Amino acid sequence: MNPLLDSEAALTKLLDFVKTLKSTKKQTKRERQEAYVKESLTRALDEVEQAKREGRKLKTLDDFIVELEKEEAV
């Protein structure tokens, strides 16, 4: 085999790989938003599941609002 052809083929594969990386970095705004929402919901679900395992209750919306009002009063 000709080493130049082998290196050219390897270079072509490398360039294709770099193009793939660049294309995955160019996420649309919607894709970034979807990824953020997915991550946030996954984190929230993990917290709920952990609270169930530990037998503790999560803060209710009413409790959260009361806490915010107390912080604003300070």
Rosetta constraint file for C-alpha pairs under 8 A:
AtomPair CA 1 CA 5 HARMONIC 7.67 0.50
AtomPair CA 1 CA 6 HARMONIC 7.52 0.50
AtomPair CA 2 CA 6 HARMONIC 6.51 0.50
AtomPair CA 3 CA 7 HARMONIC 6.09 0.50
AtomPair CA 4 CA 8 HARMONIC 5.93 0.50
AtomPair CA 5 CA 9 HARMONIC 6.03 0.50
AtomPair CA 6 CA 10 HARMONIC 6.14 0.50
AtomPair CA 7 CA 11 HARMONIC 5.96 0.50
AtomPair CA 8 CA 12 HARMONIC 6.09 0.50
AtomPair CA 9 CA 13 HARMONIC 6.23 0.50
AtomPair CA 10 CA 14 HARMONIC 6.14 0.50
AtomPair CA 11 CA 15 HARMONIC 6.10 0.50
AtomPair CA 12 CA 16 HARMONIC 6.15 0.50
AtomPair CA 13 CA 17 HARMONIC 6.17 0.50
AtomPair CA 14 CA 18 HARMONIC 6.25 0.50
AtomPair CA 15 CA 19 HARMONIC 6.18 0.50
AtomPair CA 16 CA 20 HARMONIC 6.24 0.50
AtomPair CA 17 CA 21 HARMONIC 6.33 0.50
AtomPair CA 18 CA 22 HARMONIC 6.22 0.50
AtomPair CA 19 CA 23 HARMONIC 6.13 0.50
AtomPair CA 20 CA 24 HARMONIC 6.29 0.50
AtomPair CA 21 CA 25 HARMONIC 6.37 0.50
AtomPair CA 22 CA 26 HARMONIC 6.52 0.50
AtomPair CA 23 CA 27 HARMONIC 7.76 0.50
AtomPair CA 27 CA 31 HARMONIC 5.82 0.50
AtomPair CA 27 CA 32 HARMONIC 6.36 0.50
AtomPair CA 28 CA 32 HARMONIC 6.34 0.50
AtomPair CA 29 CA 33 HARMONIC 6.18 0.50
AtomPair CA 30 CA 34 HARMONIC 6.05 0.50
AtomPair CA 31 CA 35 HARMONIC 6.10 0.50
AtomPair CA 32 CA 36 HARMONIC 6.17 0.50
AtomPair CA 33 CA 37 HARMONIC 6.16 0.50
AtomPair CA 34 CA 38 HARMONIC 6.05 0.50
AtomPair CA 35 CA 39 HARMONIC 6.11 0.50
AtomPair CA 36 CA 40 HARMONIC 6.08 0.50
AtomPair CA 37 CA 41 HARMONIC 6.02 0.50
AtomPair CA 38 CA 42 HARMONIC 6.01 0.50
AtomPair CA 39 CA 43 HARMONIC 6.14 0.50
AtomPair CA 40 CA 44 HARMONIC 6.22 0.50
AtomPair CA 41 CA 45 HARMONIC 6.04 0.50
AtomPair CA 42 CA 46 HARMONIC 6.11 0.50
AtomPair CA 43 CA 47 HARMONIC 6.27 0.50
AtomPair CA 44 CA 48 HARMONIC 6.29 0.50
AtomPair CA 45 CA 49 HARMONIC 6.17 0.50
AtomPair CA 46 CA 50 HARMONIC 6.07 0.50
AtomPair CA 47 CA 51 HARMONIC 6.13 0.50
AtomPair CA 48 CA 52 HARMONIC 6.29 0.50
AtomPair CA 48 CA 58 HARMONIC 7.37 0.50
AtomPair CA 49 CA 53 HARMONIC 6.31 0.50
AtomPair CA 50 CA 54 HARMONIC 6.18 0.50
AtomPair CA 51 CA 55 HARMONIC 5.92 0.50
AtomPair CA 51 CA 56 HARMONIC 5.17 0.50
AtomPair CA 51 CA 57 HARMONIC 6.47 0.50
AtomPair CA 51 CA 58 HARMONIC 6.91 0.50
AtomPair CA 52 CA 56 HARMONIC 6.29 0.50
AtomPair CA 52 CA 57 HARMONIC 7.53 0.50
AtomPair CA 59 CA 63 HARMONIC 6.04 0.50
AtomPair CA 59 CA 64 HARMONIC 6.52 0.50
AtomPair CA 60 CA 64 HARMONIC 6.24 0.50
AtomPair CA 61 CA 65 HARMONIC 6.20 0.50
AtomPair CA 62 CA 66 HARMONIC 6.21 0.50
AtomPair CA 63 CA 67 HARMONIC 6.17 0.50
AtomPair CA 64 CA 68 HARMONIC 6.26 0.50
AtomPair CA 65 CA 69 HARMONIC 6.18 0.50
AtomPair CA 66 CA 70 HARMONIC 6.24 0.50
AtomPair CA 67 CA 71 HARMONIC 6.34 0.50
AtomPair CA 68 CA 72 HARMONIC 6.24 0.50
AtomPair CA 69 CA 73 HARMONIC 6.22 0.50
AtomPair CA 70 CA 74 HARMONIC 6.71 0.50
